[in-house]
Amino acid sequence: MHAAEKKVRAFVRVKPTAHFAQDVIKFGPDNKSIDIYIKKDAKKGVVNNKQTDWSFKLDGVLHNTSQELTYETVAKKLVSEALTGYNGTIMCYGQTGAGKTYTMTGATAEYKHRGIIPRAVQQVFKAIACSVDSFITVRISYLEIYNETLCDLLSTMTSSGASDVQMAVVDCPQGVYVKGLSIHSVSGEEDALNLLFEGETNRVIAEHSLNKNSSRSHCIFTIYIESRVRVLSDIRCINSKINLIDLAGSERLSKTGSEGRVLKEAAYINRSLSFLEQIIIALADPKREHIPFRQSKLTHVLKDSLGGKCNTVLVANICGEALHVEETLSSLRFATRMKWITTEPVVNVTYDSEGTVKTLEKEISLLKQELAMHDSLVNRSLVTYGPLTDVQVAEIKSQIHEYLQGNIDEIDITNFRQVQEVFRQFKLIVRQQEGEVETRLRSKYVLIDKNDFATIAAAQKLGIVDVDHHLLKRQDVETKPTPVSPNPDEKKKKFGTSSEQFKKEGTKNFFSGKDLAAHLPSKSQVIIPNKNLDVKEKARNEDTAKNDAQPSKPVSEEISQRPSSPPSRAVAFEQFKEECGSEINRIFKENKSILLARRKRSSTVARRINIIKQEMEDIKKALEAQRQERSQQGEYVDEKGRLIIDEKEFLLIMKLKDLKEEYRCSYAELQDLKAEIQYCQHLVDRCRNKLISEFEIWYSESFLIPTHVQNALKPSGNIRPGMIPINRVMCLEEDEQERFERMQEAMLPAGPDSAAFYKAKMKTDQKHTYNRTMSSLKLMHKKPGHITAAGKHRALPFLHVT
Ligand SMILES: Nc1ncnc2c1ncn2[C@@H]1O[C@H](COP(=O)(O)OP(=O)(O)OP(=O)(O)O)[C@@H](O)[C@H]1O
């Protein structure tokens, strides 16, 4: 079997019953086989060759299985594969009342008993909610095939509400589609369920002797998924659809006791199911070339959903009572045949070139805006980013010439295009010079093939050339100044290297400019001496080794590696000061040490002032003593009457004067220091506060804020600065409406997950109660026997007067 080939999977689901025929239906221990035993009919005599027991092997037997487990077994994988681009079909087949609708749609009144369709819808939208890198749209259609007529169960949901559009099954290269069938975009689970319930309400219900509510039509609920993923600059579109099919009952006509309209319905159903069976048999036969899909509307619509490129699952619903054993056998046969069909599912991918162009245009315009913003931030104005004009190119050319001649030290660069142009111009100059060198060399030398030993020997014999000679000549050429590398050291190294190369070769006697150029290191290369190169290379290798040993972790990985319980604040603070807070901690420490130094200085100055003060006091006392002694001894005055003092007193007075001056200066210094200390203290306080607040943020981000909130707060996340204050994000304050909705969801029997289901159900019920009321009012005003447009072939439930 081909690697991608698969078989259609078939399951049997047994409807629970109190009268389960244990002797007739037996399940194998592997839960995959089912045996049917029918007692021989004694009335048919001794010769009775009718087969009495059958064994069927399927992919699973669902007996007494919950809706949830049924979904997990039958549909979950198919739906998740549909989300990656594979078409999927799930079909319920079986006799009337065997539980097809229960399996497919489920009991719409209770969330727990919901069937495959609502569960598939939920799975799709849950997956969408989790996908971050793709843009997914979901659309829904609900088709009914009733008596070979196609009906749109959602036509009441279109703006016109009209259902008179002529519908037809159309084949096209992309597959089959139903022309005129409305397809509705849905934004969420509730929206999609609204459509399901609306369609369910519109289904044709006919009176039937086996089951009063049995549906007499085939219904196909389709979920179309389109996801657009950006792969580099391409937009990849993945399209898939999930067909969820509830077939009409497959029982025999004779058994139903139907008559009139219901008999006609049963005939149509039997015919389309028998065509379906023929298609299944044909598909299972690899030799069959033509598959008659067009025989019935059902088989035509299912053309690309049966086998082929699609994942297909069949659920055969059977009744457990002995009474229905014939139908059970027929359903099991059908299921076994389905299992023979081989499928080869493929992903439906297309590339949206228009979308790609649009995305690129959008990105260019965004980048232009960003550039403009950057320019305005660094006060650069009048920078253009379009292609360079001829004048601009000429300007660059002239600047390069000026630069090469040493007239200017720099070339003005304002954008990337200019950088490219500068390199282009340099390349042109290099090429031009290479050409000139080659021409010069060719005019001087003759090129001889290095393997042409005869010519070389002859030339050497003639003394025209030898190895040393050509080296000499080369040196002539090499020592000519070249404008490319203005650095003379570099030039020397460059030529040194090439000369060594030539010496080593020693076989080539004459060189063309081209040969020379091939041996010279490329002029565009930066020449690094071998020694330097070794050191740098070694350092780089060490770096690489270091990096290899400690691979840099992505942020998300770091977050995911956070400890289960946060470290103590004291421990974390020490870590913070070492890492993220090291800079602010450094500034804080610096400020603190300045403050400490000022304080020290201030106390030194204060101490000095005190000493001065003390000295001044002492001198004052000594002076007083001197004065007293003088007055006791009698005072002397000069001719002008000025008091004469002795030298000791004079010296004391002078010392006091000096001390006063020193005191004044020290006092002023102390005042300055006090002001400085105050300012430094303020800075230290601010640094401390900043250190603490930064630490608090770091601590919360590293150990407390949940990862998903952090992701949302990242620049690319859902929450951008200015949208919601951080405290609002953290405590997620609810408004009244949110609180009400949360309470409402908490009260739901199956928790918040069931909210969409119940809301959709409520909306549909409300709508139809309203419609019924309005119809009742209208009917009351109609004459008896008046036929409504909607009553053409179906008895819509909301037209019943209740
Ligand atoms: N597995 C089940 N568990 C509980 N109830 C079930 C189960 N299967 C079917 N039923 C009940 O049996 C009744 C008939 O089932 P349902 O309408 O699904 O049959 P059906 O095969 O769709 O019939 P029809 O061919 O007429 O559409 C419903 O009341 C349904 O709730």
The ligand as a MOL file (V3000), in Angstrom:
LIG
                    3D

  0  0  0     0  0            999 V3000
M  V30 BEGIN CTAB
M  V30 COUNTS 31 33 0 0 0
M  V30 BEGIN ATOM
M  V30 1 N -26.9850 6.2110 21.7310 0
M  V30 2 C -28.1660 6.7150 22.1330 0
M  V30 3 N -28.3560 7.0220 23.4270 0
M  V30 4 C -29.5260 7.5220 23.8340 0
M  V30 5 N -30.5600 7.7680 23.0430 0
M  V30 6 C -30.4370 7.4890 21.7490 0
M  V30 7 C -29.2370 6.9330 21.2190 0
M  V30 8 N -29.3970 6.7510 19.9050 0
M  V30 9 C -30.6410 7.1890 19.6040 0
M  V30 10 N -31.2550 7.6150 20.7000 0
M  V30 11 C -32.6110 8.1310 20.7670 0
M  V30 12 O -33.3930 7.3950 19.8620 0
M  V30 13 C -34.2990 8.2380 19.1770 0
M  V30 14 C -34.1260 8.1080 17.6630 0
M  V30 15 O -32.8380 8.4770 17.3540 0
M  V30 16 P -32.4920 9.3510 16.0730 0
M  V30 17 O -33.5300 10.3710 15.8100 0
M  V30 18 O -31.1380 9.8100 16.2350 0
M  V30 19 O -32.5870 8.2480 14.9720 0
M  V30 20 P -32.2570 8.4010 13.4560 0
M  V30 21 O -31.4930 7.2350 13.0470 0
M  V30 22 O -31.6620 9.7150 13.1970 0
M  V30 23 O -33.6470 8.3480 12.7620 0
M  V30 24 P -34.0410 8.9390 11.3290 0
M  V30 25 O -33.5250 8.0180 10.3050 0
M  V30 26 O -35.5220 8.9450 11.3250 0
M  V30 27 O -33.4440 10.2690 11.2480 0
M  V30 28 C -34.0680 9.6420 19.6590 0
M  V30 29 O -35.0140 9.9680 20.6410 0
M  V30 30 C -32.7000 9.5540 20.2790 0
M  V30 31 O -32.5750 10.4730 21.3600 0
M  V30 END ATOM
M  V30 BEGIN BOND
M  V30 1 1 1 2
M  V30 2 1 2 3
M  V30 3 2 2 7
M  V30 4 2 3 4
M  V30 5 1 4 5
M  V30 6 2 5 6
M  V30 7 1 6 7
M  V30 8 1 6 10
M  V30 9 1 7 8
M  V30 10 2 8 9
M  V30 11 1 9 10
M  V30 12 1 10 11
M  V30 13 1 11 12
M  V30 14 1 11 30
M  V30 15 1 12 13
M  V30 16 1 13 14
M  V30 17 1 13 28
M  V30 18 1 14 15
M  V30 19 1 15 16
M  V30 20 2 16 17
M  V30 21 1 16 18
M  V30 22 1 16 19
M  V30 23 1 19 20
M  V30 24 2 20 21
M  V30 25 1 20 22
M  V30 26 1 20 23
M  V30 27 1 23 24
M  V30 28 2 24 25
M  V30 29 1 24 26
M  V30 30 1 24 27
M  V30 31 1 28 29
M  V30 32 1 28 30
M  V30 33 1 30 31
M  V30 END BOND
M  V30 END CTAB
M  END
